[in-house]
Amino acid sequence: MTTSLRIVLVEPREAGNVGAVARVMKNFGFRDLWIAGEHPELLPVAGWWASGADDVLETVTFVPTLFDALRDAHLVVATTSSRGRTTPADYTPSELAARHAALAAGETLALVFGREDSGLTREELVLCGRTAVIPTSPEFPTMNLAQSVGVFCYELSTVAAAEKGRPLAPAQLVERLHERAEALLLEVGFLQENNPDRIYDDLRAIAGRADLDEREVTILLGIIRQIEWKLRR
């Protein structure tokens, strides 16, 4: 595959689930597994559940924070449950598969899965920018971690490469834009100091839907620098 899929597990609680994730990833031809934050001792339990996907477990990348797993990715999507959602997610698995197929050669989709018992925090969801949800029965909406990974891996493996879009900016550069923009909007009084995220989360979502490329982010950073310079004068 010319584009890359990175599966990111945030603080998984059960070693068996990690092994099952490794197995289902290998079922569909994916191998890039990252674990962010704390995790249990994986072996030997994860090896039992991997059942032939030990090579995926042997190459897991461990990082201390979620941002460390995302900084060089070009499209970052958090998976969430359909339970209690008041706004629609950006993608279903099939829609995300089509978006993944349209990534430029060499670009990475980081697909983030939260803790088995509590999912992702608001801050982690905001960091990801986009969301994806598996349409499930409202009577029983939550799925096992490895089952969820399997649904997405299946969909992403079945969609042929589409016409390639323009290269996207890496997540690290986009996050720098958000940090500078939020600081500027606080300075000019557009955001409230006691709760700046109330509005800025919406601005993050707007930027996420825009799929900014590196040149566009650089232009926006240049605009912010010019405004900051003018304010200092």
C-alpha positions in Angstrom: 0.0 0.0 0.0 1.4 3.4 -0.9 -0.5 5.1 1.9 0.0 4.1 5.6 -2.4 3.2 8.3 -1.2 3.6 11.9 -3.4 2.1 14.6 -3.0 3.9 17.9 -4.2 2.5 21.2 -4.5 4.9 24.0 -3.7 3.3 27.4 -5.1 -0.1 26.7 -6.1 -1.9 29.9 -6.0 -5.6 28.8 -3.0 -7.3 27.2 -5.3 -9.8 25.6 -7.0 -7.0 23.7 -3.7 -5.8 22.4 -2.9 -9.2 21.1 -6.3 -9.5 19.5 -5.8 -6.1 17.8 -2.5 -7.3 16.4 -4.1 -10.4 15.0 -7.0 -8.6 13.3 -4.6 -6.0 11.8 -2.5 -8.8 10.3 -5.7 -10.4 8.9 -6.2 -7.4 6.7 -2.5 -6.6 5.9 -1.8 -3.8 8.4 1.2 -3.9 10.8 1.8 -0.4 12.2 0.6 -0.6 15.8 1.4 2.2 18.4 0.5 2.3 22.1 0.4 5.7 23.7 0.7 6.1 27.5 0.5 3.5 30.2 -0.2 -0.2 29.3 -0.1 -3.6 31.0 2.8 -6.1 30.5 1.9 -7.5 27.1 3.6 -10.9 27.2 2.8 -13.7 27.5 -1.0 -12.9 27.4 -0.9 -10.7 24.3 1.1 -13.4 22.4 -1.6 -16.0 23.2 -4.3 -13.7 21.7 -2.2 -12.6 18.8 -2.1 -16.3 17.6 0.3 -15.9 14.8 0.6 -12.2 14.7 3.6 -12.1 17.0 5.6 -10.2 14.4 3.1 -7.3 14.8 3.5 -7.3 18.6 7.3 -7.4 18.3 7.3 -4.1 16.3 4.8 -2.1 18.4 5.9 1.5 18.9 5.5 2.7 22.5 5.2 6.5 23.1 4.5 8.4 26.3 1.7 10.6 25.0 -0.9 10.6 22.3 0.6 13.6 20.6 3.9 11.7 20.2 1.9 9.1 18.1 0.3 11.7 15.9 2.9 14.4 15.3 4.0 13.2 11.8 0.5 11.9 10.7 -1.3 13.7 8.0 -4.9 12.6 8.8 -5.8 11.9 12.4 -9.1 10.4 13.3 -10.5 9.4 16.7 -12.9 6.5 16.9 -15.9 7.0 19.3 -19.0 5.2 20.4 -22.4 6.2 19.0 -23.7 6.2 22.5 -24.8 9.7 23.6 -23.6 11.5 20.5 -25.4 14.8 19.9 -23.5 15.6 16.7 -22.7 13.3 13.8 -19.2 11.9 13.4 -17.1 12.9 10.4 -16.8 9.4 9.0 -18.3 5.9 9.1 -15.8 3.1 8.4 -16.6 3.0 4.7 -16.4 6.8 4.4 -13.0 6.8 6.1 -11.8 4.0 3.8 -12.6 6.2 0.8 -10.8 9.2 2.4 -7.8 7.0 3.2 -7.7 5.8 -0.4 -7.5 9.4 -1.6 -4.4 10.2 0.6 -1.3 11.1 -1.4 1.5 8.5 -1.6 3.5 8.3 1.6 0.9 10.0 3.8 -0.3 8.5 7.0 -3.7 8.0 8.5 -3.5 7.7 12.3 -6.6 6.0 13.6 -7.0 6.4 17.4 -8.8 4.0 19.7 -9.5 4.9 23.4 -9.4 2.9 26.6 -11.7 -0.1 26.8 -13.6 1.3 29.9 -13.6 5.0 29.3 -12.7 5.8 25.7 -10.9 9.1 24.9 -10.9 12.3 26.9 -12.2 15.5 25.5 -8.7 16.8 25.2 -7.7 13.7 23.2 -10.6 14.0 20.9 -9.8 17.6 20.2 -6.2 16.7 19.5 -7.4 14.2 16.8 -9.6 16.7 15.0 -11.8 14.3 13.2 -14.0 11.5 14.5 -15.3 8.2 13.1 -18.0 5.9 14.5 -19.3 2.4 13.7 -23.1 2.5 13.2 -24.3 0.1 15.9 -27.6 -0.8 17.5 -28.7 2.0 19.9 -29.7 -0.8 22.3 -26.1 -2.0 22.6 -23.7 0.5 20.9 -20.3 -0.3 22.4 -18.0 -2.8 20.8 -14.9 -4.7 22.0 -11.6 -2.9 21.1 -10.3 -5.6 18.7 -13.7 -5.9 17.0 -13.8 -2.2 16.4 -10.2 -2.2 15.0 -11.3 -5.2 12.8 -14.3 -3.3 11.3 -12.1 -0.4 10.3 -9.2 -2.5 9.0 -11.6 -4.6 6.8 -13.2 -1.4 5.3 -9.8 0.2 4.7 -8.4 -2.9 3.1 -11.2 -3.3 0.5 -11.2 0.2 -1.0 -9.0 0.6 -4.0 -6.7 3.6 -4.3 -8.7 6.6 -5.5 -7.6 9.7 -7.3 -5.0 11.2 -5.0 -5.7 14.4 -3.3 -3.2 17.2 -2.5 -0.7 16.4 0.3 -1.9 17.3 3.8 0.0 19.1 6.5 1.5 16.9 9.2 -0.4 17.0 12.6 2.5 18.6 14.4 2.4 21.7 12.1 -1.4 21.9 12.3 -1.2 21.8 16.1 1.4 24.7 16.1 -1.2 26.7 14.1 -3.9 26.0 16.7 -1.6 27.0 19.5 -0.7 30.3 17.9 -4.2 31.0 16.7 -5.8 30.4 20.1 -3.2 32.6 21.8 -3.9 35.4 19.4 -7.6 35.1 19.8 -7.2 35.3 23.6 -5.0 38.3 23.3 -7.5 40.3 21.1 -10.5 39.2 23.4 -12.3 37.0 20.9 -12.0 34.0 23.3 -12.9 34.1 27.0 -9.9 33.5 29.3 -11.9 31.4 31.7 -13.1 29.0 29.0 -11.4 29.5 25.7 -12.0 25.9 24.5 -15.8 26.5 24.4 -15.4 28.4 21.1 -12.0 27.2 19.9 -13.1 23.6 19.7 -15.5 24.7 17.0 -12.7 26.5 15.2 -10.6 23.3 15.4 -13.4 21.4 13.8 -13.7 23.9 10.9 -9.9 23.6 10.3 -10.2 19.8 10.4 -12.9 19.8 7.7 -10.7 22.0 5.5 -8.0 19.3 5.2 -5.2 22.0 5.2 -2.0 21.3 3.3 1.4 22.5 4.4 1.4 25.6 2.2 -2.0 26.7 3.6 -0.9 26.2 7.2 2.3 28.2 6.5 0.2 31.0 5.0 -2.1 31.1 8.1 0.9 31.1 10.4 2.3 34.0 8.4 -1.0 35.9 8.8 -0.9 35.3 12.6 2.8 36.5 12.8 1.9 39.7 10.9 -1.0 40.4 13.2 1.1 39.8 16.3 3.8 42.1 14.9 1.2 44.8 14.3 -0.2 44.4 17.8 3.2 44.7 19.4 3.7 48.0 17.6 
